[in-house]
Amino acid sequence: MAYSRTKGRYVPRSTWFALSCSTMQLVTTIALVALTASLAAVSIGAADDVMAIALVTVGVIVLGLALVRLFVSLEVNGLPLLEADHASTT
């Protein structure tokens, strides 16, 4: 079955926006869970584990923000190989 194109696009803008919002919600949730885990680690006396939690959290936040940036770029420009210069083919 062929993909249906909506105004020259294979993937609608709303899909990219929804993915971006979901990614931001997930990153926020992970940051809050990491904060709770680091506070729990300090309270039980495992202060050495806080550094590992912090490094993993920073990595997840950087990855999440990179994905959000990618989704926003795809929302604005579309899929580069499939939707680029569709006006030039007409």
MDTraj code that builds the backbone (N, CA, C; nanometers):
import mdtraj as md
import numpy as np

residues = "MET ALA TYR SER ARG THR LYS GLY ARG TYR VAL PRO ARG SER THR TRP PHE ALA LEU SER CYS SER THR MET GLN LEU VAL THR THR ILE ALA LEU VAL ALA LEU THR ALA SER LEU ALA ALA VAL SER ILE GLY ALA ALA ASP ASP VAL MET ALA ILE ALA LEU VAL THR VAL GLY VAL ILE VAL LEU GLY LEU ALA LEU VAL ARG LEU PHE VAL SER LEU GLU VAL ASN GLY LEU PRO LEU LEU GLU ALA ASP HIS ALA SER THR THR".split()
xyz = np.array([
    [0.0835, -0.1163, 0.0000],
    [0.0000, 0.0000, 0.0000],
    [0.0884, 0.1231, 0.0000],
    [0.0594, 0.2171, -0.0846],
    [0.1410, 0.3379, -0.0976],
    [0.1076, 0.4363, 0.0134],
    [0.2066, 0.5168, 0.0461],
    [0.1852, 0.6223, 0.1450],
    [0.1052, 0.7359, 0.0832],
    [0.0164, 0.7919, 0.1601],
    [-0.0593, 0.9058, 0.1090],
    [0.0143, 1.0341, 0.1470],
    [0.0259, 1.1231, 0.0534],
    [0.0971, 1.2483, 0.0765],
    [-0.0036, 1.3567, 0.1103],
    [0.0288, 1.4331, 0.2133],
    [-0.0557, 1.5434, 0.2538],
    [0.0166, 1.6723, 0.2205],
    [-0.0306, 1.7423, 0.1176],
    [0.0288, 1.8679, 0.0744],
    [0.1792, 1.8529, 0.0499],
    [0.2187, 1.7481, -0.0209],
    [0.3582, 1.7281, -0.0551],
    [0.4420, 1.6687, 0.0563],
    [0.3804, 1.6164, 0.1610],
    [0.4547, 1.5620, 0.2747],
    [0.4116, 1.4187, 0.3004],
    [0.5085, 1.3338, 0.3303],
    [0.4781, 1.1954, 0.3656],
    [0.4392, 1.1838, 0.5128],
    [0.5050, 1.2621, 0.5971],
    [0.4771, 1.2616, 0.7407],
    [0.4223, 1.3990, 0.7778],
    [0.3026, 1.4056, 0.8347],
    [0.2454, 1.5362, 0.8684],
    [0.3254, 1.6074, 0.9783],
    [0.3128, 1.7401, 0.9792],
    [0.3834, 1.8205, 1.0797],
    [0.3398, 1.7842, 1.2206],
    [0.2134, 1.7485, 1.2379],
    [0.1634, 1.7171, 1.3716],
    [0.2322, 1.5942, 1.4310],
    [0.2758, 1.5022, 1.3467],
    [0.3465, 1.3838, 1.3957],
    [0.4795, 1.4233, 1.4575],
    [0.5543, 1.5094, 1.3872],
    [0.6839, 1.5548, 1.4398],
    [0.6657, 1.6350, 1.5677],
    [0.5600, 1.7176, 1.5725],
    [0.5332, 1.7965, 1.6924],
    [0.4992, 1.7053, 1.8097],
    [0.4188, 1.6031, 1.7855],
    [0.3821, 1.5094, 1.8915],
    [0.5045, 1.4332, 1.9423],
    [0.5929, 1.3926, 1.8521],
    [0.7159, 1.3242, 1.8930],
    [0.8044, 1.4161, 1.9760],
    [0.8121, 1.5424, 1.9372],
    [0.8911, 1.6396, 2.0108],
    [0.8360, 1.6598, 2.1515],
    [0.7055, 1.6744, 2.1638],
    [0.6426, 1.6926, 2.2954],
    [0.6602, 1.5683, 2.3830],
    [0.6434, 1.4521, 2.3256],
    [0.6605, 1.3286, 2.4019],
    [0.8041, 1.3122, 2.4505],
    [0.8990, 1.3495, 2.3664],
    [1.0395, 1.3406, 2.4052],
    [1.0705, 1.4354, 2.5202],
    [1.0164, 1.5569, 2.5138],
    [1.0399, 1.6523, 2.6226],
    [0.9765, 1.6039, 2.7527],
    [0.8596, 1.5442, 2.7448],
    [0.7961, 1.4902, 2.8649],
    [0.8795, 1.3771, 2.9247],
    [0.9333, 1.2916, 2.8394],
    [1.0166, 1.1815, 2.8860],
    [1.1455, 1.2323, 2.9492],
    [1.2092, 1.3316, 2.8880],
    [1.3321, 1.3876, 2.9433],
    [1.3051, 1.4523, 3.0787],
    [1.1946, 1.5235, 3.0913],
    [1.1590, 1.5851, 3.2187],
    [1.1343, 1.4798, 3.3256],
    [1.0644, 1.3736, 3.2906],
    [1.0378, 1.2658, 3.3851],
    [1.1672, 1.1988, 3.4299],
    [1.2571, 1.1729, 3.3363],
    [1.3843, 1.1094, 3.3704],
    [1.4673, 1.2004, 3.4601],
    [1.4649, 1.3300, 3.4344],
    [1.5393, 1.4235, 3.5194],
    [1.4837, 1.4240, 3.6613],
    [1.3521, 1.4196, 3.6750],
    [1.2924, 1.4165, 3.8085],
    [1.3220, 1.2852, 3.8809],
    [1.3181, 1.1753, 3.8102],
    [1.3514, 1.0455, 3.8705],
    [1.4984, 1.0433, 3.9119],
    [1.5864, 1.1004, 3.8301],
    [1.7283, 1.1045, 3.8636],
    [1.7536, 1.1925, 3.9856],
    [1.6816, 1.3035, 3.9951],
    [1.6945, 1.3888, 4.1131],
    [1.6517, 1.3135, 4.2392],
    [1.5431, 1.2418, 4.2297],
    [1.4963, 1.1626, 4.3425],
    [1.5965, 1.0529, 4.3785],
    [1.6524, 0.9883, 4.2763],
    [1.7502, 0.8817, 4.3013],
    [1.8778, 0.9365, 4.3649],
    [1.9212, 1.0530, 4.3202],
    [2.0432, 1.1095, 4.3790],
    [2.0192, 1.1539, 4.5232],
    [1.9028, 1.2099, 4.5512],
    [1.8714, 1.2462, 4.6896],
    [1.8606, 1.1229, 4.7779],
    [1.8051, 1.0155, 4.7245],
    [1.7966, 0.8903, 4.8004],
    [1.9355, 0.8324, 4.8243],
    [2.0225, 0.8415, 4.7245],
    [2.1588, 0.7898, 4.7398],
    [2.2346, 0.8669, 4.8462],
    [2.2181, 0.9979, 4.8508],
    [2.2855, 1.0787, 4.9526],
    [2.2288, 1.0474, 5.0906],
    [2.0981, 1.0290, 5.0986],
    [2.0365, 1.0066, 5.2297],
    [2.0734, 0.8713, 5.2904],
    [2.1028, 0.7708, 5.2062],
    [2.1428, 0.6409, 5.2617],
    [2.2937, 0.6298, 5.2772],
    [2.3655, 0.7359, 5.2398],
    [2.5094, 0.7371, 5.2612],
    [2.5915, 0.6873, 5.1443],
    [2.5346, 0.6751, 5.0282],
    [2.6082, 0.6306, 4.9091],
    [2.6383, 0.7510, 4.8208],
    [2.7154, 0.8435, 4.8740],
    [2.7436, 0.9678, 4.8023],
    [2.8253, 0.9453, 4.6747],
    [2.8967, 0.8337, 4.6671],
    [2.9756, 0.8054, 4.5468],
    [2.8874, 0.7749, 4.4263],
    [2.7688, 0.7265, 4.4508],
    [2.6780, 0.6927, 4.3412],
    [2.6134, 0.8151, 4.2787],
    [2.6195, 0.9282, 4.3452],
    [2.5572, 1.0496, 4.2928],
    [2.6245, 1.0928, 4.1634],
    [2.7558, 1.0760, 4.1537],
    [2.8281, 1.1146, 4.0316],
    [2.7842, 1.0293, 3.9128],
    [2.7664, 0.9013, 3.9334],
    [2.7207, 0.8143, 3.8242],
    [2.5799, 0.8524, 3.7808],
    [2.4945, 0.8799, 3.8772],
    [2.3572, 0.9212, 3.8448],
    [2.3584, 1.0521, 3.7668],
    [2.4433, 1.1451, 3.8091],
    [2.4515, 1.2747, 3.7409],
    [2.5019, 1.2600, 3.5974],
    [2.6024, 1.1765, 3.5760],
    [2.6559, 1.1583, 3.4401],
    [2.5528, 1.0944, 3.3469],
    [2.4824, 0.9948, 3.3966],
    [2.3790, 0.9306, 3.3149],
    [2.2672, 1.0299, 3.2846],
    [2.2308, 1.1110, 3.3831],
    [2.1243, 1.2093, 3.3639],
    [2.1628, 1.3130, 3.2600],
    [2.2854, 1.3613, 3.2671],
    [2.3314, 1.4597, 3.1681],
    [2.3319, 1.3983, 3.0285],
    [2.3742, 1.2738, 3.0165],
    [2.3713, 1.2060, 2.8868],
    [2.2313, 1.1912, 2.8309],
    [2.1372, 1.1554, 2.9161],
    [1.9985, 1.1394, 2.8723],
    [1.9396, 1.2738, 2.8310],
    [1.9692, 1.3794, 2.9072],
    [1.9171, 1.5118, 2.8730],
    [1.9745, 1.5600, 2.7404],
    [2.1036, 1.5409, 2.7191],
    [2.1653, 1.5827, 2.5922],
    [2.1062, 1.5046, 2.4755],
    [2.0887, 1.3740, 2.4921],
    [2.0281, 1.2929, 2.3861],
    [1.8839, 1.3350, 2.3594],
    [1.8092, 1.3600, 2.4649],
    [1.6702, 1.4031, 2.4485],
    [1.6588, 1.5364, 2.3771],
    [1.7433, 1.6321, 2.4144],
    [1.7391, 1.7624, 2.3482],
    [1.7829, 1.7533, 2.2023],
    [1.8776, 1.6645, 2.1731],
    [1.9176, 1.6435, 2.0338],
    [1.8024, 1.5855, 1.9526],
    [1.7285, 1.4917, 2.0120],
    [1.6125, 1.4354, 1.9423],
    [1.5045, 1.5407, 1.9197],
    [1.4806, 1.6253, 2.0189],
    [1.3810, 1.7316, 2.0027],
    [1.4225, 1.8247, 1.8906],
    [1.5497, 1.8589, 1.8862],
    [1.5994, 1.9463, 1.7791],
    [1.5827, 1.8811, 1.6419],
    [1.6079, 1.7505, 1.6341],
    [1.5890, 1.6774, 1.5090],
    [1.4423, 1.6771, 1.4682],
    [1.3523, 1.6522, 1.5632],
    [1.2095, 1.6487, 1.5317],
    [1.1585, 1.7855, 1.4875],
    [1.2075, 1.8918, 1.5488],
    [1.1668, 2.0265, 1.5074],
    [1.2185, 2.0550, 1.3667],
    [1.3407, 2.0137, 1.3389],
    [1.3951, 2.0321, 1.2041],
    [1.3138, 1.9551, 1.1010],
    [1.2757, 1.8338, 1.1327],
    [1.1945, 1.7541, 1.0405],
    [1.0545, 1.8116, 1.0266],
    [1.0031, 1.8723, 1.1327],
    [0.8717, 1.9356, 1.1255],
    [0.8735, 2.0529, 1.0285],
    [0.9818, 2.1287, 1.0312],
    [0.9922, 2.2476, 0.9458],
    [1.0274, 2.2091, 0.8024],
    [1.1260, 2.1214, 0.7847],
    [1.1800, 2.0923, 0.6516],
    [1.1250, 1.9661, 0.5869],
    [1.0666, 1.8775, 0.6636],
    [1.0217, 1.7501, 0.6091],
    [1.1363, 1.6513, 0.6008],
    [1.1089, 1.5337, 0.5490],
    [1.2125, 1.4322, 0.5313],
    [1.3030, 1.4731, 0.4152],
    [1.4316, 1.4873, 0.4386],
    [1.5193, 1.5450, 0.3363],
    [1.5216, 1.4694, 0.2033],
    [1.5276, 1.3370, 0.2050],
    [1.5401, 1.2634, 0.0799],
    [1.4082, 1.2442, 0.0078],
    [1.2980, 1.2417, 0.0819],
    [1.1688, 1.2138, 0.0208],
    [1.0896, 1.3392, -0.0143],
    [1.1074, 1.4458, 0.0631],
    [1.0226, 1.5625, 0.0458],
    [1.0974, 1.6860, -0.0022],
    [1.2251, 1.6752, -0.0242],
    [1.3029, 1.7930, -0.0651],
    [1.2739, 1.8292, -0.2098],
    [1.2542, 1.9553, -0.2320],
    [1.2332, 2.0105, -0.3664],
    [1.1218, 1.9399, -0.4416],
    [1.0108, 1.9144, -0.3743],
    [0.8991, 1.8499, -0.4449],
    [0.8355, 1.9447, -0.5450],
    [0.8598, 2.0733, -0.5288],
    [0.8050, 2.1711, -0.6233],
    [0.8805, 2.1679, -0.7562],
    [1.0077, 2.1269, -0.7529],
    [1.0854, 2.1266, -0.8760],
    [1.0467, 2.0118, -0.9682],
    [0.9787, 1.9104, -0.9158],
    [0.9390, 1.7968, -0.9998],
    [0.8093, 1.8229, -1.0738],
    [0.7377, 1.9294, -1.0367],
    [0.6111, 1.9566, -1.1026],
    [0.6288, 2.0496, -1.2200],
])
top = md.Topology()
chain = top.add_chain()
for i, resn in enumerate(residues, 1):
    res = top.add_residue(resn, chain, resSeq=i)
    for name in ("N", "CA", "C"):
        top.add_atom(name, md.element.get_by_symbol(name[0]), res)
traj = md.Trajectory(xyz[None], top)
